[in-house]
Amino acid sequence: MLYFIPAQCRDDTAKDGEFLKIQPGTGDNLSLEDIAEGYTEYVIWNRFRPEYLDIDGELDMECLDSGMVMMKGDCPGQARNDTEELSEFNILRSVLEQAYGDGDVATILLIAE
């Protein structure tokens, strides 16, 4: 999933607006301890800011930060019912909390996988 985070006035993060990419993990980053604790899935997130858009339409992006949120359930994009959709919303909130320190940061969904 790709979100746009509009310019914020709360702190120094996302002042100019940026992109947040969230994608399901492949399972490679789960340790044996994580699995023993019941974690079955994770998502990887990356914060990007455009450096410039040139005349040919190329958009270079600077990676500002990245992280991983582990879960004991389904990944985003796999929702099959209202309960799982709520879970997807909770994953977004968890990512926003980790990436920006606030689970209520305004987002605009650009691409849903």
Buried (B, 14 or more C-beta within 10 A) or exposed (E): BBBBBEEBEEEEBBEEEBBBBBBBBEEEEBEEEEEEEEBBBBBBBBBBBEEEEEEEEEEEBEEBBEEEBBBEBBBBBEBEEEEBEEBBEEBBBBBBBBBBEBBEBEBEEEEEE
